[in-house]
Amino acid sequence: MSLPEHIGASLIVSRRQVLQSVALGFGHLAFHSLCIGETVARGANPLAPKTPHFPARAKRVVFLFMKGGPSHVDTFDPKPLLDRDDGKPPPFELPRVVFAAQGNLLKSPWKFRNFGESGLPVSDLFPHVSKHVDKLCVLRSLYGSNPAHGGALLKMHTGSDQFVRPSLGSWVSYGLGTENENLPAFVTICPTLAHGGVSNWGSAFLPSAYQGTPIGNASLPASAARIGNINNSRIEPTMQMRQIELLRQMESLRPDQMVSDETLEGRLSSFELAFRMQGTIPEIQDLGRESPATHRLYGIDDPLTENFGRQCLLARRFLERGVRFVQVTHSDSEVQWDQHSDLLLGHTKNASEVDKPIAGFLSDLESRGLLADTLVLWGGEFGRTPTSQGNGRDHNPHGFCMWMAGGGVKSGFAYGATDDYGYYAIENKMHIHDLHATILHLLGLDHERLTYRYAGRDFRLTDVSGKVASGILA
């Protein structure tokens, strides 16, 4: 006797449903739970290389981040009137909101000299970097909106000082992917865990494949910095590969209604990348493979410069292997670049630690043919005031400088200006959104077109602002 059609259909049980109802189903459901709520955009491999919007001038970025706020009027933006009027009350109005009380004008304790064919001035703080001044494009008119470290770091790294937003490196990874399938697109070396912490390299609402991969943190020496869990001491590689193959087989048995293909593919891709990284990361982090001459070039043979030198050399090793965005952070828990007092002592210490490694890094990139299409960015979250706090300076987001090198920018060139004392940006003013728009432009990305749909609206790194500083393009 035949059953009614609708009853017979309800009794038909597929192999997939059987698998879900027995032991294997628990693994299937666990894997499903990992993927709920996350959709990987634009294909099965979210980190596959992507075509830029237009021809790029740079293929990759390295951000040499000086946490705490280096003083522009003591490094790359000389102010003769500040020397002349040292100790006098400032002849201008202070901002309505300041971070702390400020005193009279304070001249720089360092002399500025002109270097190279360009004649750009650099203070005595950077005797090694000054030899590379003809490679630099000094941006003298940066400005932001937040005088506090936390908000300023988030603004510099994510474009927002109020909300959790994807970081610059995450947007670059989202827009371009990576050139090496065995490595992440975005690596951050010894990042600070303070003042925004993981949000400064996080992907926020972008798929997690685009977040930064931290190597150590600022509280660890670079020699001890490692990617967590890169080695599996319990399971041999052959068994790990069999686990991944099993997940692939489970995915092929997946009911269509459980979760989108893109989500599963993205999650599986992250597992596979983690597996492949076990074979690539240890080799990259083995700086013993570099020659003694290279170690000397980066200052690794000197205790003063060894730590930051290691970070810079590691950055070069990642860049030359196709990592799209690398950040190197100079920070420590004691001094940083935040000299509210003891400016002379603090900035001398900090500059001495990074000067030779940065110069060596620029030389090495150039000798390997990498500088031309690598954008190097140097700077902090803000500058410092020309006014005093005892023998130090306060935070200053209203006018400060950074510099770029390589990657399609003019060399031996200064762009914009602060006022005669260095407090406010006044010429070719460059907001943080403008900086981000310019970086994306150099990478071949239109900052207005690089968007991601979330919570009912299209988001972008530059929010609803941002203008490319075309005057710095080579």
C-alpha positions as CSV (number, residue, x, y, z in Angstrom):
1,M,0.0,0.0,0.0
2,S,1.5,3.3,-1.0
3,L,1.6,6.2,1.4
4,P,0.1,9.6,0.6
5,E,2.7,11.7,-1.1
6,H,3.0,14.3,1.6
7,I,3.5,11.7,4.3
8,G,6.0,9.7,2.3
9,A,8.1,12.9,1.7
10,S,8.2,13.5,5.5
11,L,9.7,10.1,6.1
12,I,12.5,10.4,3.6
13,V,15.7,11.1,5.6
14,S,18.8,12.2,3.8
15,R,22.4,11.2,4.6
16,R,23.1,14.7,5.7
17,Q,20.2,14.6,8.2
18,V,21.4,11.3,9.6
19,L,24.9,12.7,10.1
20,Q,23.5,15.6,12.0
21,S,21.4,13.4,14.2
22,V,24.3,11.2,15.4
23,A,27.7,11.9,16.9
24,L,29.2,13.6,13.8
25,G,26.4,16.1,14.1
26,F,27.8,17.5,17.3
27,G,31.0,18.6,15.5
28,H,28.9,19.9,12.6
29,L,26.8,22.0,15.0
30,A,29.9,23.3,16.8
31,F,31.4,24.4,13.6
32,H,28.2,26.0,12.6
33,S,28.1,27.9,15.9
34,L,31.5,29.4,15.2
35,C,30.3,30.8,11.9
36,I,26.9,32.3,13.0
37,G,26.9,36.1,12.7
38,E,29.9,36.4,10.5
39,T,29.8,36.7,6.8
40,V,33.0,36.8,4.8
41,A,32.8,39.3,2.0
42,R,33.8,38.9,-1.7
43,G,34.4,35.3,-2.2
44,A,35.7,32.1,-0.6
45,N,39.2,33.4,0.1
46,P,38.8,36.8,1.7
47,L,42.6,37.5,1.5
48,A,43.0,36.7,-2.2
49,P,44.7,39.5,-4.1
50,K,42.3,42.1,-5.4
51,T,42.6,44.6,-8.2
52,P,42.8,48.2,-7.0
53,H,40.4,50.8,-8.3
54,F,43.2,52.4,-10.4
55,P,46.9,51.9,-11.0
56,A,48.7,52.0,-7.6
57,R,51.9,53.8,-6.8
58,A,52.5,51.6,-3.7
59,K,51.9,47.9,-3.2
60,R,52.4,47.8,0.6
61,V,52.6,50.0,3.7
62,V,54.7,50.0,6.8
63,F,53.8,52.4,9.6
64,L,56.6,53.2,12.0
65,F,54.4,54.4,14.9
66,M,56.0,56.5,17.7
67,K,53.5,56.1,20.6
68,G,53.1,59.1,22.8
69,G,53.5,62.0,20.4
70,P,56.9,63.1,19.2
71,S,57.4,66.8,19.2
72,H,57.4,68.3,15.7
73,V,59.1,71.5,16.8
74,D,62.0,69.4,18.1
75,T,62.4,67.0,15.1
76,F,61.3,68.0,11.6
77,D,59.6,71.4,11.9
78,P,62.1,74.1,13.1
79,K,60.7,77.4,14.4
80,P,63.2,80.3,14.7
81,L,60.7,82.6,16.4
82,L,60.3,79.9,19.1
83,D,64.0,80.2,19.8
84,R,63.9,84.0,19.8
85,D,60.9,84.3,22.1
86,D,61.8,81.5,24.5
87,G,60.2,82.1,27.9
88,K,57.7,84.6,26.8
89,P,53.9,84.2,27.0
90,P,52.5,82.8,23.7
91,P,51.4,85.6,21.4
92,F,48.3,83.6,20.3
93,E,45.2,82.1,21.8
94,L,45.3,78.6,23.1
95,P,42.6,76.1,22.1
96,R,39.4,76.2,24.1
97,V,40.1,72.6,25.3
98,V,43.6,71.7,26.3
99,F,44.9,68.5,27.9
100,A,46.7,70.2,30.8
101,A,47.8,73.7,31.9
102,Q,50.5,75.2,29.7
103,G,53.2,77.8,30.4
104,N,55.3,80.1,28.3
105,L,57.0,79.4,25.1
106,L,59.8,76.8,25.2
107,K,62.5,76.7,22.6
108,S,63.9,73.4,21.3
109,P,67.0,72.1,23.1
110,W,68.3,70.7,19.8
111,K,69.8,72.5,16.8
112,F,68.3,72.1,13.3
113,R,70.6,71.7,10.3
114,N,69.9,71.4,6.6
115,F,70.8,68.1,4.9
116,G,71.0,66.6,1.4
117,E,70.4,68.2,-1.9
118,S,66.9,69.2,-0.8
119,G,68.2,71.1,2.2
120,L,65.4,69.9,4.4
121,P,66.1,70.7,8.1
122,V,66.3,67.9,10.6
123,S,67.2,68.3,14.3
124,D,70.3,66.8,16.0
125,L,68.0,64.1,17.4
126,F,68.2,62.2,14.1
127,P,71.8,62.1,12.8
128,H,71.2,58.9,10.9
129,V,67.8,59.6,9.4
130,S,69.0,63.0,8.3
131,K,71.3,61.3,5.8
132,H,68.2,60.0,4.1
133,V,66.4,63.3,4.0
134,D,66.2,63.3,0.2
135,K,64.0,60.3,0.5
136,L,61.5,61.9,2.8
137,C,58.3,63.7,2.2
138,V,57.7,65.7,5.4
139,L,54.1,66.5,6.2
140,R,54.1,69.5,8.4
141,S,50.4,70.3,8.6
142,L,48.7,67.3,10.2
143,Y,45.9,68.0,12.6
144,G,43.3,66.0,14.5
145,S,40.6,66.5,17.0
146,N,41.4,64.8,20.3
147,P,44.1,65.8,22.8
148,A,44.0,62.6,24.8
149,H,46.1,59.5,23.9
150,G,43.3,57.1,23.7
151,G,41.1,59.1,21.4
152,A,44.0,60.3,19.3
153,L,45.4,56.7,18.8
154,L,42.0,55.5,17.7
155,K,41.6,58.4,15.4
156,M,45.0,57.8,13.8
157,H,44.4,54.1,13.5
158,T,40.7,53.8,12.7
159,G,39.5,57.3,11.7
160,S,37.2,57.5,14.7
161,D,37.9,58.6,18.3
162,Q,34.4,57.8,19.5
163,F,33.3,54.5,18.0
164,V,34.9,51.1,17.4
165,R,35.8,51.1,13.7
166,P,38.0,49.0,11.5
167,S,41.7,49.9,11.5
168,L,43.6,51.3,8.6
169,G,45.5,48.1,8.1
170,S,42.2,46.2,8.1
171,W,40.7,48.5,5.4
172,V,43.9,48.0,3.3
173,S,43.6,44.2,3.7
174,Y,39.9,44.3,2.8
175,G,40.6,46.4,-0.3
176,L,43.7,44.6,-1.6
177,G,44.1,41.2,0.1
178,T,47.6,39.7,0.4
179,E,50.3,38.7,-2.0
180,N,51.2,35.6,0.0
181,E,48.6,33.0,0.7
182,N,50.7,31.6,3.5
183,L,50.8,34.9,5.5
184,P,48.2,37.3,6.9
185,A,47.7,40.6,5.0
186,F,48.2,42.7,8.1
187,V,50.8,42.3,10.8
188,T,51.5,44.5,13.8
189,I,54.8,44.1,15.6
190,C,55.0,44.8,19.4
191,P,51.8,46.8,19.5
192,T,50.7,48.8,22.5
193,L,47.9,47.3,24.6
194,A,47.0,50.7,26.0
195,H,44.9,53.6,24.7
196,G,42.6,51.6,22.5
197,G,44.6,48.4,22.6
198,V,43.3,45.7,20.2
199,S,40.9,48.2,18.5
200,N,43.9,49.9,16.9
201,W,44.5,46.8,14.8
202,G,41.1,45.2,14.9
203,S,38.7,44.7,12.1
204,A,35.5,45.8,14.0
205,F,32.5,44.9,11.7
206,L,34.7,43.9,8.8
207,P,35.1,40.1,8.6
208,S,37.8,38.9,11.1
209,A,40.1,37.7,8.3
210,Y,41.1,41.4,7.9
211,Q,42.2,42.1,11.5
212,G,45.8,42.5,12.3
213,T,47.9,39.6,13.5
214,P,49.9,40.8,16.6
215,I,53.5,39.6,17.2
216,G,54.2,40.1,20.8
217,N,53.3,43.5,22.5
218,A,55.0,46.6,23.7
219,S,55.6,45.1,27.1
220,L,57.8,42.4,25.7
221,P,61.3,42.7,24.1
222,A,61.2,42.2,20.4
223,S,63.5,39.1,20.8
224,A,60.7,37.4,22.7
225,A,57.8,38.5,20.5
226,R,56.0,35.6,18.9
227,I,52.6,34.9,17.3
228,G,50.6,33.0,19.9
229,N,49.9,29.3,19.4
230,I,51.9,29.2,16.1
231,N,53.1,25.7,17.1
232,N,50.9,22.9,18.1
233,S,52.7,20.7,20.6
234,R,49.9,18.2,20.9
235,I,49.1,17.3,17.3
236,E,51.5,16.6,14.5
237,P,51.1,18.4,11.2
238,T,49.8,15.3,9.4
239,M,46.9,15.0,11.9
240,Q,46.2,18.7,11.7
241,M,45.9,18.4,7.9
242,R,43.5,15.5,8.3
243,Q,41.4,17.6,10.7
244,I,41.1,20.3,8.1
245,E,40.2,17.8,5.4
246,L,37.5,16.5,7.7
247,L,36.1,20.0,8.1
248,R,36.0,20.3,4.4
249,Q,34.1,17.0,4.1
250,M,31.7,18.2,6.8
251,E,31.2,21.4,4.8
252,S,30.3,19.4,1.7
253,L,27.5,17.7,3.7
254,R,26.2,21.0,5.0
255,P,22.4,21.6,4.6
256,D,22.0,24.7,2.5
257,Q,19.9,26.5,5.0
258,M,22.3,26.3,7.9
259,V,24.7,29.1,7.0
260,S,26.0,30.9,3.9
261,D,28.7,29.3,1.8
262,E,30.9,32.5,2.1
263,T,30.9,32.2,5.9
264,L,32.0,28.6,6.0
265,E,34.6,29.1,3.3
266,G,36.0,32.1,5.1
267,R,36.2,30.2,8.4
268,L,37.8,27.2,6.7
269,S,40.2,29.6,4.9
270,S,41.3,31.0,8.3
271,F,42.0,27.5,9.7
272,E,44.0,26.6,6.6
273,L,46.0,29.9,6.8
274,A,46.8,29.2,10.4
275,F,48.0,25.7,9.4
276,R,50.2,27.1,6.6
277,M,51.6,29.8,8.9
278,Q,53.2,27.2,11.0
279,G,55.6,26.5,8.2
280,T,56.3,30.1,7.2
281,I,56.3,32.2,10.4
282,P,59.2,30.5,12.2
283,E,61.5,31.1,9.2
284,I,60.5,34.7,8.9
285,Q,61.2,35.4,12.6
286,D,64.6,33.7,12.5
287,L,66.7,36.8,12.2
288,G,69.8,34.6,12.5
289,R,69.3,34.0,8.7
290,E,70.4,37.6,8.1
291,S,74.1,38.5,7.7
292,P,76.1,40.2,10.5
293,A,76.3,43.2,8.2
294,T,72.5,43.5,8.1
295,H,72.4,43.2,11.9
296,R,74.8,46.1,12.2
297,L,72.9,48.1,9.6
298,Y,69.8,47.9,11.8
299,G,71.7,48.4,15.0
300,I,70.9,44.9,16.4
301,D,74.5,44.7,17.6
302,D,74.0,47.7,19.9
303,P,71.9,47.3,23.1
304,L,70.5,50.8,22.7
305,T,69.0,50.1,19.2
306,E,68.7,46.3,19.3
307,N,65.0,46.2,20.2
308,F,63.6,48.5,17.6
309,G,66.2,47.3,15.1
310,R,64.8,43.8,15.4
311,Q,61.3,45.1,14.8
312,C,62.3,46.9,11.7
313,L,64.2,44.0,10.3
314,L,61.3,41.7,11.0
315,A,59.1,44.2,9.2
316,R,61.3,44.1,6.1
317,R,61.1,40.3,6.1
318,F,57.3,40.4,6.2
319,L,57.1,43.1,3.5
320,E,59.3,41.3,1.0
321,R,57.2,38.2,1.4
322,G,54.0,39.9,0.4
323,V,52.4,41.1,3.6
324,R,50.3,44.1,2.6
325,F,50.4,46.2,5.8
326,V,53.0,46.1,8.6
327,Q,53.0,48.3,11.7
328,V,56.0,48.7,14.0
329,T,55.4,50.4,17.3
330,H,58.0,52.1,19.4
331,S,56.7,52.3,22.9
332,D,57.6,51.3,26.5
333,S,55.8,51.6,29.8
334,E,58.2,54.2,31.2
335,V,59.1,57.0,28.8
336,Q,57.4,56.6,25.3
337,W,57.4,59.9,23.5
338,D,55.1,61.6,26.0
339,Q,57.4,64.1,27.6
340,H,55.3,66.4,29.8
341,S,58.5,66.8,31.7
342,D,62.1,65.9,31.0
343,L,61.8,66.6,27.3
344,L,65.6,66.6,26.8
345,L,66.1,63.3,28.5
346,G,63.0,61.5,27.1
347,H,63.2,62.6,23.4
348,T,67.0,61.9,23.4
349,K,66.4,58.4,24.7
350,N,63.6,57.7,22.2
351,A,65.3,59.1,19.2
352,S,68.5,57.3,20.0
353,E,66.6,54.0,20.0
354,V,64.9,54.4,16.7
355,D,67.2,56.7,14.6
356,K,69.8,54.1,13.4
357,P,67.2,51.3,12.8
358,I,65.0,53.5,10.7
359,A,67.9,54.7,8.6
360,G,69.0,51.1,8.1
361,F,65.5,50.1,7.2
362,L,65.3,52.8,4.5
363,S,68.7,51.8,3.1
364,D,67.8,48.1,3.1
365,L,64.4,48.7,1.4
366,E,66.1,50.8,-1.3
367,S,68.9,48.3,-1.9
368,R,66.4,45.6,-2.4
369,G,64.3,47.6,-4.8
370,L,61.4,47.7,-2.3
371,L,61.3,51.3,-1.4
372,A,59.8,52.5,-4.7
373,D,56.6,50.6,-4.2
374,T,56.5,50.5,-0.4
375,L,55.0,53.4,1.4
376,V,56.8,54.2,4.7
377,L,54.9,56.3,7.2
378,W,56.5,57.7,10.4
379,G,54.9,59.6,13.2
380,G,52.7,59.5,16.4
381,E,49.2,60.2,17.3
382,F,49.8,63.9,17.6
383,G,52.6,66.4,18.2
384,R,53.5,68.5,21.2
385,T,53.0,72.2,22.1
386,P,55.6,74.9,21.7
387,T,54.5,76.0,25.1
388,S,56.0,74.5,28.3
389,Q,55.0,72.2,31.1
390,G,58.0,72.8,33.3
391,N,60.7,71.3,31.2
392,G,58.4,69.4,28.9
393,R,55.5,69.9,26.4
394,D,51.8,69.1,26.4
395,H,49.8,67.1,23.8
396,N,49.1,69.0,20.5
397,P,46.6,67.6,18.0
398,H,46.2,71.0,16.3
399,G,49.4,71.0,14.3
400,F,52.1,68.4,14.0
401,C,54.2,66.5,11.4
402,M,54.7,63.0,10.1
403,W,56.8,61.9,7.2
404,M,56.4,59.5,4.3
405,A,59.0,57.8,2.0
406,G,58.8,55.7,-1.1
407,G,55.5,54.5,-2.4
408,G,54.9,57.3,-5.0
409,V,55.4,60.4,-2.8
410,K,57.7,63.3,-3.6
411,S,61.1,63.0,-2.1
412,G,63.2,65.7,-0.4
413,F,60.0,67.6,0.0
414,A,58.1,69.4,2.7
415,Y,54.3,69.8,2.5
416,G,52.2,72.3,4.4
417,A,53.1,74.4,7.4
418,T,52.2,75.2,11.0
419,D,52.2,78.8,12.3
420,D,55.4,80.6,13.2
421,Y,55.5,78.9,16.6
422,G,54.2,75.5,15.6
423,Y,50.9,75.4,17.4
424,Y,48.3,75.3,14.6
425,A,48.4,73.9,11.1
426,I,47.7,76.8,8.7
427,E,48.9,75.9,5.2
428,N,47.7,72.9,3.2
429,K,46.0,71.6,6.4
430,M,45.9,67.8,6.4
431,H,43.3,66.2,8.7
432,I,43.7,62.6,9.7
433,H,40.9,61.7,7.2
434,D,43.0,63.4,4.5
435,L,46.0,61.4,5.6
436,H,44.0,58.1,5.3
437,A,42.5,59.2,2.0
438,T,46.0,59.8,0.6
439,I,47.4,56.5,1.9
440,L,44.5,54.6,0.2
441,H,45.0,56.7,-3.0
442,L,48.7,55.7,-3.2
443,L,47.6,52.1,-2.9
444,G,45.2,52.5,-5.8
445,L,42.1,52.7,-3.7
446,D,39.4,55.4,-3.9
447,H,38.5,56.1,-0.2
448,E,35.0,57.0,-1.2
449,R,34.5,53.7,-3.1
450,L,36.2,51.5,-0.4
451,T,33.0,50.8,1.6
452,Y,31.4,48.1,3.7
453,R,27.7,47.6,4.3
454,Y,26.9,47.3,8.0
455,A,23.9,48.1,10.2
456,G,22.0,49.5,7.2
457,R,24.6,51.9,5.9
458,D,27.8,52.0,4.0
459,F,30.9,52.7,6.1
460,R,34.4,53.8,5.0
461,L,37.7,54.6,6.7
462,T,37.3,58.4,6.1
463,D,33.7,58.5,7.3
464,V,32.1,61.4,5.2
465,S,35.2,63.4,4.8
466,G,38.8,63.1,3.5
467,K,40.7,64.7,0.6
468,V,43.7,63.3,-1.1
469,A,46.8,65.5,-0.7
470,S,47.6,65.6,-4.4
471,G,50.5,68.0,-3.8
472,I,52.7,65.2,-2.4
473,L,52.2,62.8,-5.2
474,A,55.4,62.2,-7.3
